[in-house]
Amino acid sequence: MIELHRLEPGHLASAYSFGAGGKVVSREDYDNADSVIRHMELGNHIFELTQQLVEITGVELHGPQAELEKLGDLFNGMSPAIFATEFGYRR
């Protein structure tokens, strides 16, 4: 996965958090919706393999409304929780 991220110029960061009961949260940050779409195209085979190993219990999308709209049906089958970002900062 790390090698694939080098092919993704709009991929800003990844983090994995581990909680009680074996729960894991994967967080990925991107410049824009086009970078997310590229990520899904490049890593689709990894995502399919991941689903064979773990149960995905939720997907959240956070970003400016205009960028979220560009994602269209990409995440439809996952019933994502969608959060429009209006304010924030990054250091």
MILUM-702238 format. One record per atom (N, C-alpha, C, O): residue number from 1; residue in one letter; atom name; y, z, x. Coordinates in Angstrom, 2 decimals. Example, Ala and Ser with C-alpha at 12.3 -4.5 7.8 and 13.67 -1.06 7.14 Angstrom:
REM residues 2
NODE  1  A  N  -5.69  7.80  13.19
NODE  1  A  CA  -4.50  7.80  12.30
NODE  1  A  C  -3.30  7.80  13.20
NODE  1  A  O  -3.32  8.46  14.24
NODE  2  S  N  -2.25  7.08  12.85
NODE  2  S  CA  -1.06  7.14  13.67
NODE  2  S  C  0.03  7.87  12.90
NODE  2  S  O  1.14  8.04  13.41
END
This chain:
REM residues 91
NODE  1  M  N  -1.19  0.00  0.82
NODE  1  M  CA  0.00  0.00  0.00
NODE  1  M  C  1.26  0.00  0.86
NODE  1  M  O  2.25  -0.65  0.54
NODE  2  I  N  1.21  0.73  1.96
NODE  2  I  CA  2.38  0.79  2.83
NODE  2  I  C  2.70  -0.59  3.40
NODE  2  I  O  3.87  -0.97  3.47
NODE  3  E  N  1.67  -1.33  3.78
NODE  3  E  CA  1.89  -2.68  4.31
NODE  3  E  C  2.50  -3.59  3.25
NODE  3  E  O  3.38  -4.39  3.57
NODE  4  L  N  2.04  -3.49  2.01
NODE  4  L  CA  2.60  -4.31  0.94
NODE  4  L  C  4.08  -4.01  0.72
NODE  4  L  O  4.85  -4.92  0.41
NODE  5  H  N  4.48  -2.77  0.87
NODE  5  H  CA  5.88  -2.41  0.64
NODE  5  H  C  6.80  -3.10  1.64
NODE  5  H  O  7.98  -3.30  1.35
NODE  6  R  N  6.30  -3.44  2.79
NODE  6  R  CA  7.12  -4.16  3.77
NODE  6  R  C  7.46  -5.56  3.30
NODE  6  R  O  8.42  -6.17  3.79
NODE  7  L  N  6.69  -6.09  2.36
NODE  7  L  CA  6.95  -7.41  1.78
NODE  7  L  C  7.92  -7.32  0.61
NODE  7  L  O  8.25  -8.33  -0.01
NODE  8  E  N  8.38  -6.12  0.31
NODE  8  E  CA  9.24  -5.88  -0.85
NODE  8  E  C  10.61  -5.36  -0.41
NODE  8  E  O  10.81  -4.15  -0.33
NODE  9  P  N  11.54  -6.25  -0.14
NODE  9  P  CA  12.84  -5.80  0.34
NODE  9  P  C  13.60  -4.91  -0.64
NODE  9  P  O  14.44  -4.12  -0.21
NODE  10  G  N  13.35  -5.01  -1.94
NODE  10  G  CA  14.04  -4.19  -2.93
NODE  10  G  C  13.37  -2.87  -3.22
NODE  10  G  O  13.84  -2.11  -4.08
NODE  11  H  N  12.27  -2.57  -2.51
NODE  11  H  CA  11.57  -1.31  -2.71
NODE  11  H  C  12.22  -0.25  -1.82
NODE  11  H  O  12.16  -0.33  -0.60
NODE  12  L  N  12.84  0.73  -2.45
NODE  12  L  CA  13.61  1.73  -1.71
NODE  12  L  C  12.78  2.91  -1.24
NODE  12  L  O  12.98  3.39  -0.12
NODE  13  A  N  11.85  3.41  -2.09
NODE  13  A  CA  11.12  4.63  -1.73
NODE  13  A  C  9.90  4.81  -2.61
NODE  13  A  O  9.83  4.30  -3.72
NODE  14  S  N  8.93  5.55  -2.08
NODE  14  S  CA  7.75  5.98  -2.83
NODE  14  S  C  7.52  7.45  -2.52
NODE  14  S  O  7.78  7.91  -1.41
NODE  15  A  N  7.02  8.18  -3.51
NODE  15  A  CA  6.68  9.59  -3.30
NODE  15  A  C  5.50  9.93  -4.20
NODE  15  A  O  5.38  9.42  -5.31
NODE  16  Y  N  4.63  10.81  -3.70
NODE  16  Y  CA  3.48  11.27  -4.48
NODE  16  Y  C  3.54  12.78  -4.52
NODE  16  Y  O  3.61  13.44  -3.49
NODE  17  S  N  3.50  13.33  -5.72
NODE  17  S  CA  3.55  14.78  -5.92
NODE  17  S  C  2.24  15.23  -6.54
NODE  17  S  O  1.70  14.56  -7.43
NODE  18  F  N  1.72  16.36  -6.07
NODE  18  F  CA  0.43  16.86  -6.51
NODE  18  F  C  0.62  18.19  -7.23
NODE  18  F  O  1.26  19.10  -6.71
NODE  19  G  N  0.05  18.29  -8.44
NODE  19  G  CA  0.20  19.49  -9.24
NODE  19  G  C  -1.13  20.12  -9.60
NODE  19  G  O  -2.18  19.71  -9.11
NODE  20  A  N  -1.06  21.13  -10.45
NODE  20  A  CA  -2.24  21.87  -10.88
NODE  20  A  C  -3.21  20.97  -11.63
NODE  20  A  O  -2.81  20.00  -12.28
NODE  21  G  N  -4.47  21.29  -11.53
NODE  21  G  CA  -5.49  20.55  -12.27
NODE  21  G  C  -5.73  19.14  -11.76
NODE  21  G  O  -6.30  18.31  -12.47
NODE  22  G  N  -5.31  18.86  -10.54
NODE  22  G  CA  -5.56  17.54  -9.97
NODE  22  G  C  -4.60  16.46  -10.45
NODE  22  G  O  -4.85  15.28  -10.22
NODE  23  K  N  -3.52  16.84  -11.12
NODE  23  K  CA  -2.55  15.84  -11.59
NODE  23  K  C  -1.70  15.35  -10.43
NODE  23  K  O  -1.31  16.11  -9.55
NODE  24  V  N  -1.43  14.05  -10.45
NODE  24  V  CA  -0.61  13.42  -9.42
NODE  24  V  C  0.46  12.59  -10.10
NODE  24  V  O  0.20  11.90  -11.08
NODE  25  V  N  1.67  12.66  -9.56
NODE  25  V  CA  2.76  11.82  -10.04
NODE  25  V  C  3.15  10.88  -8.90
NODE  25  V  O  3.38  11.31  -7.77
NODE  26  S  N  3.21  9.60  -9.23
NODE  26  S  CA  3.66  8.59  -8.28
NODE  26  S  C  5.04  8.15  -8.72
NODE  26  S  O  5.25  7.76  -9.86
NODE  27  R  N  5.99  8.21  -7.80
NODE  27  R  CA  7.36  7.78  -8.11
NODE  27  R  C  7.74  6.67  -7.15
NODE  27  R  O  7.52  6.77  -5.94
NODE  28  E  N  8.30  5.60  -7.71
NODE  28  E  CA  8.75  4.49  -6.88
NODE  28  E  C  10.16  4.11  -7.29
NODE  28  E  O  10.47  4.05  -8.48
NODE  29  D  N  11.02  3.86  -6.31
NODE  29  D  CA  12.41  3.50  -6.56
NODE  29  D  C  12.66  2.07  -6.08
NODE  29  D  O  12.20  1.67  -5.01
NODE  30  Y  N  13.39  1.32  -6.89
NODE  30  Y  CA  13.69  -0.08  -6.59
NODE  30  Y  C  15.17  -0.37  -6.80
NODE  30  Y  O  15.85  0.33  -7.54
NODE  31  D  N  15.65  -1.41  -6.13
NODE  31  D  CA  17.05  -1.85  -6.27
NODE  31  D  C  17.37  -2.32  -7.68
NODE  31  D  O  18.44  -2.03  -8.22
NODE  32  N  N  16.43  -3.05  -8.29
NODE  32  N  CA  16.70  -3.68  -9.58
NODE  32  N  C  15.40  -4.12  -10.24
NODE  32  N  O  14.32  -3.97  -9.67
NODE  33  A  N  15.51  -4.66  -11.44
NODE  33  A  CA  14.32  -5.08  -12.20
NODE  33  A  C  13.57  -6.20  -11.49
NODE  33  A  O  12.34  -6.24  -11.54
NODE  34  D  N  14.28  -7.11  -10.84
NODE  34  D  CA  13.60  -8.20  -10.13
NODE  34  D  C  12.68  -7.65  -9.04
NODE  34  D  O  11.60  -8.20  -8.80
NODE  35  S  N  13.09  -6.57  -8.37
NODE  35  S  CA  12.25  -5.94  -7.35
NODE  35  S  C  11.01  -5.30  -7.97
NODE  35  S  O  9.94  -5.33  -7.37
NODE  36  V  N  11.15  -4.74  -9.17
NODE  36  V  CA  10.00  -4.16  -9.87
NODE  36  V  C  9.01  -5.26  -10.25
NODE  36  V  O  7.80  -5.09  -10.08
NODE  37  I  N  9.52  -6.36  -10.75
NODE  37  I  CA  8.67  -7.48  -11.15
NODE  37  I  C  7.92  -8.01  -9.93
NODE  37  I  O  6.72  -8.28  -10.01
NODE  38  R  N  8.60  -8.17  -8.81
NODE  38  R  CA  7.96  -8.64  -7.57
NODE  38  R  C  6.87  -7.65  -7.14
NODE  38  R  O  5.78  -8.07  -6.74
NODE  39  H  N  7.15  -6.36  -7.24
NODE  39  H  CA  6.17  -5.34  -6.88
NODE  39  H  C  4.91  -5.48  -7.74
NODE  39  H  O  3.80  -5.42  -7.22
NODE  40  M  N  5.08  -5.67  -9.03
NODE  40  M  CA  3.93  -5.78  -9.93
NODE  40  M  C  3.13  -7.04  -9.62
NODE  40  M  O  1.90  -7.04  -9.75
NODE  41  E  N  3.80  -8.10  -9.22
NODE  41  E  CA  3.09  -9.34  -8.86
NODE  41  E  C  2.29  -9.15  -7.57
NODE  41  E  O  1.12  -9.54  -7.50
NODE  42  L  N  2.91  -8.56  -6.56
NODE  42  L  CA  2.25  -8.37  -5.26
NODE  42  L  C  1.11  -7.36  -5.33
NODE  42  L  O  0.06  -7.55  -4.70
NODE  43  G  N  1.31  -6.29  -6.10
NODE  43  G  CA  0.34  -5.21  -6.10
NODE  43  G  C  -0.55  -5.14  -7.33
NODE  43  G  O  -1.18  -4.11  -7.57
NODE  44  N  N  -0.62  -6.20  -8.11
NODE  44  N  CA  -1.41  -6.17  -9.34
NODE  44  N  C  -2.86  -5.81  -9.07
NODE  44  N  O  -3.45  -5.05  -9.83
NODE  45  H  N  -3.45  -6.35  -8.02
NODE  45  H  CA  -4.85  -6.05  -7.71
NODE  45  H  C  -5.04  -4.57  -7.36
NODE  45  H  O  -6.08  -3.99  -7.69
NODE  46  I  N  -4.06  -3.96  -6.70
NODE  46  I  CA  -4.14  -2.54  -6.37
NODE  46  I  C  -4.04  -1.72  -7.64
NODE  46  I  O  -4.75  -0.73  -7.80
NODE  47  F  N  -3.16  -2.12  -8.55
NODE  47  F  CA  -3.01  -1.39  -9.81
NODE  47  F  C  -4.30  -1.44  -10.61
NODE  47  F  O  -4.70  -0.43  -11.19
NODE  48  E  N  -4.95  -2.59  -10.65
NODE  48  E  CA  -6.22  -2.72  -11.38
NODE  48  E  C  -7.29  -1.81  -10.78
NODE  48  E  O  -8.05  -1.18  -11.51
NODE  49  L  N  -7.36  -1.74  -9.46
NODE  49  L  CA  -8.32  -0.85  -8.80
NODE  49  L  C  -8.00  0.62  -9.07
NODE  49  L  O  -8.89  1.43  -9.29
NODE  50  T  N  -6.72  0.94  -9.05
NODE  50  T  CA  -6.29  2.32  -9.30
NODE  50  T  C  -6.75  2.79  -10.67
NODE  50  T  O  -7.18  3.93  -10.83
NODE  51  Q  N  -6.66  1.92  -11.67
NODE  51  Q  CA  -7.06  2.29  -13.03
NODE  51  Q  C  -8.55  2.59  -13.13
NODE  51  Q  O  -8.98  3.28  -14.05
NODE  52  Q  N  -9.34  2.08  -12.20
NODE  52  Q  CA  -10.77  2.38  -12.19
NODE  52  Q  C  -11.04  3.76  -11.59
NODE  52  Q  O  -12.10  4.35  -11.83
NODE  53  L  N  -10.08  4.28  -10.81
NODE  53  L  CA  -10.27  5.54  -10.12
NODE  53  L  C  -9.62  6.74  -10.81
NODE  53  L  O  -10.10  7.86  -10.71
NODE  54  V  N  -8.52  6.48  -11.51
NODE  54  V  CA  -7.76  7.58  -12.12
NODE  54  V  C  -7.39  7.23  -13.56
NODE  54  V  O  -7.43  6.07  -13.97
NODE  55  E  N  -7.05  8.26  -14.31
NODE  55  E  CA  -6.55  8.07  -15.67
NODE  55  E  C  -5.03  8.10  -15.62
NODE  55  E  O  -4.43  9.11  -15.22
NODE  56  I  N  -4.41  7.02  -16.02
NODE  56  I  CA  -2.95  6.96  -16.07
NODE  56  I  C  -2.53  7.56  -17.41
NODE  56  I  O  -2.86  7.02  -18.47
NODE  57  T  N  -1.80  8.66  -17.35
NODE  57  T  CA  -1.45  9.38  -18.57
NODE  57  T  C  -0.03  9.10  -19.05
NODE  57  T  O  0.34  9.53  -20.14
NODE  58  G  N  0.75  8.41  -18.25
NODE  58  G  CA  2.10  8.10  -18.68
NODE  58  G  C  2.84  7.25  -17.68
NODE  58  G  O  2.55  7.25  -16.49
NODE  59  V  N  3.80  6.52  -18.20
NODE  59  V  CA  4.66  5.69  -17.37
NODE  59  V  C  6.09  5.92  -17.86
NODE  59  V  O  6.35  5.90  -19.06
NODE  60  E  N  7.01  6.13  -16.92
NODE  60  E  CA  8.42  6.27  -17.25
NODE  60  E  C  9.20  5.23  -16.48
NODE  60  E  O  8.94  4.98  -15.30
NODE  61  L  N  10.16  4.62  -17.15
NODE  61  L  CA  11.08  3.68  -16.52
NODE  61  L  C  12.48  4.24  -16.64
NODE  61  L  O  12.93  4.58  -17.74
NODE  62  H  N  13.19  4.34  -15.52
NODE  62  H  CA  14.55  4.87  -15.48
NODE  62  H  C  15.43  3.81  -14.83
NODE  62  H  O  15.05  3.26  -13.79
NODE  63  G  N  16.58  3.53  -15.41
NODE  63  G  CA  17.50  2.58  -14.79
NODE  63  G  C  18.59  2.18  -15.75
NODE  63  G  O  18.60  2.59  -16.91
NODE  64  P  N  19.53  1.37  -15.26
NODE  64  P  CA  20.59  0.86  -16.13
NODE  64  P  C  19.98  0.02  -17.27
NODE  64  P  O  18.99  -0.69  -17.06
NODE  65  Q  N  20.56  0.11  -18.45
NODE  65  Q  CA  20.02  -0.57  -19.62
NODE  65  Q  C  19.80  -2.06  -19.37
NODE  65  Q  O  18.77  -2.61  -19.76
NODE  66  A  N  20.76  -2.72  -18.72
NODE  66  A  CA  20.63  -4.17  -18.47
NODE  66  A  C  19.41  -4.48  -17.62
NODE  66  A  O  18.75  -5.50  -17.84
NODE  67  E  N  19.10  -3.62  -16.64
NODE  67  E  CA  17.92  -3.84  -15.79
NODE  67  E  C  16.64  -3.55  -16.56
NODE  67  E  O  15.65  -4.27  -16.40
NODE  68  L  N  16.63  -2.52  -17.39
NODE  68  L  CA  15.45  -2.19  -18.19
NODE  68  L  C  15.11  -3.34  -19.13
NODE  68  L  O  13.93  -3.64  -19.35
NODE  69  E  N  16.12  -3.98  -19.69
NODE  69  E  CA  15.89  -5.11  -20.60
NODE  69  E  C  15.23  -6.28  -19.89
NODE  69  E  O  14.47  -7.02  -20.51
NODE  70  K  N  15.50  -6.47  -18.61
NODE  70  K  CA  14.89  -7.56  -17.84
NODE  70  K  C  13.38  -7.37  -17.68
NODE  70  K  O  12.65  -8.34  -17.47
NODE  71  L  N  12.92  -6.13  -17.78
NODE  71  L  CA  11.49  -5.87  -17.61
NODE  71  L  C  10.69  -6.31  -18.82
NODE  71  L  O  9.47  -6.48  -18.73
NODE  72  G  N  11.36  -6.49  -19.95
NODE  72  G  CA  10.73  -7.04  -21.14
NODE  72  G  C  9.36  -6.46  -21.43
NODE  72  G  O  9.21  -5.25  -21.58
NODE  73  D  N  8.38  -7.32  -21.49
NODE  73  D  CA  7.02  -6.93  -21.87
NODE  73  D  C  6.15  -6.50  -20.69
NODE  73  D  O  4.97  -6.21  -20.87
NODE  74  L  N  6.72  -6.44  -19.49
NODE  74  L  CA  5.92  -6.15  -18.30
NODE  74  L  C  5.11  -4.86  -18.42
NODE  74  L  O  3.97  -4.79  -17.97
NODE  75  F  N  5.69  -3.84  -19.04
NODE  75  F  CA  5.02  -2.55  -19.17
NODE  75  F  C  4.59  -2.24  -20.61
NODE  75  F  O  4.18  -1.12  -20.90
NODE  76  N  N  4.68  -3.21  -21.48
NODE  76  N  CA  4.40  -3.00  -22.90
NODE  76  N  C  3.05  -2.35  -23.17
NODE  76  N  O  2.97  -1.43  -23.99
NODE  77  G  N  2.00  -2.78  -22.52
NODE  77  G  CA  0.68  -2.24  -22.74
NODE  77  G  C  0.52  -0.79  -22.32
NODE  77  G  O  -0.47  -0.15  -22.66
NODE  78  M  N  1.50  -0.27  -21.58
NODE  78  M  CA  1.45  1.10  -21.10
NODE  78  M  C  2.30  2.04  -21.95
NODE  78  M  O  2.32  3.25  -21.69
NODE  79  S  N  2.98  1.52  -22.93
NODE  79  S  CA  3.87  2.32  -23.79
NODE  79  S  C  4.77  3.24  -22.96
NODE  79  S  O  4.70  4.46  -23.11
NODE  80  P  N  5.61  2.68  -22.11
NODE  80  P  CA  6.42  3.52  -21.23
NODE  80  P  C  7.49  4.30  -21.98
NODE  80  P  O  8.00  3.85  -23.01
NODE  81  A  N  7.83  5.46  -21.47
NODE  81  A  CA  9.01  6.19  -21.90
NODE  81  A  C  10.17  5.56  -21.14
NODE  81  A  O  10.10  5.43  -19.91
NODE  82  I  N  11.22  5.16  -21.84
NODE  82  I  CA  12.32  4.45  -21.21
NODE  82  I  C  13.58  5.30  -21.25
NODE  82  I  O  13.97  5.81  -22.30
NODE  83  F  N  14.22  5.46  -20.08
NODE  83  F  CA  15.42  6.27  -19.95
NODE  83  F  C  16.52  5.42  -19.33
NODE  83  F  O  16.40  4.99  -18.18
NODE  84  A  N  17.58  5.17  -20.07
NODE  84  A  CA  18.72  4.40  -19.56
NODE  84  A  C  19.61  5.31  -18.74
NODE  84  A  O  20.08  6.34  -19.22
NODE  85  T  N  19.83  4.93  -17.49
NODE  85  T  CA  20.68  5.69  -16.58
NODE  85  T  C  22.12  5.27  -16.80
NODE  85  T  O  22.44  4.08  -16.79
NODE  86  E  N  22.98  6.25  -17.00
NODE  86  E  CA  24.41  5.95  -17.17
NODE  86  E  C  25.24  6.53  -16.06
NODE  86  E  O  26.29  5.97  -15.72
NODE  87  F  N  24.81  7.65  -15.48
NODE  87  F  CA  25.57  8.30  -14.44
NODE  87  F  C  24.62  8.75  -13.34
NODE  87  F  O  23.45  9.03  -13.61
NODE  88  G  N  25.10  8.81  -12.15
NODE  88  G  CA  24.27  9.28  -11.06
NODE  88  G  C  24.84  8.86  -9.72
NODE  88  G  O  25.85  8.16  -9.65
NODE  89  Y  N  24.19  9.27  -8.66
NODE  89  Y  CA  24.62  8.88  -7.32
NODE  89  Y  C  23.41  8.91  -6.41
NODE  89  Y  O  22.39  9.53  -6.72
NODE  90  R  N  23.53  8.25  -5.30
NODE  90  R  CA  22.50  8.23  -4.28
NODE  90  R  C  23.19  8.39  -2.94
NODE  90  R  O  24.20  7.75  -2.67
NODE  91  R  N  22.63  9.25  -2.10
NODE  91  R  CA  23.24  9.45  -0.78
NODE  91  R  C  22.62  8.55  0.23
NODE  91  R  O  23.01  8.58  1.40
END
